Amino acid sequence: MSDITDASVGHAFQLLAGTRVSQNARTIEDMVQDMLRPMLQSWLDDNLPGMVERLVRAEIERVARGR
């Protein structure tokens, strides 16, 4: 590896070491969780009511047939 490449890689790792993750002692998992939370909430808002309705309807039909 050339000296220029070695210095460039070293500098990149120094920048990475000084990022928000190390300053706030937050893990990558914490950051990913924070990013995914709104996506999951949106998916649940779009899909959960229909899923619950379908499952409740199926359960009502199952119980009604059991009489």
Summary of the structure (lengths in Angstrom):
residues: 67
radius of gyration: 25.2
end to end distance: 78.1
largest distance: 81.7
contacts: 119
relative contact order: 0.06
helix: 87%
strand: 0%
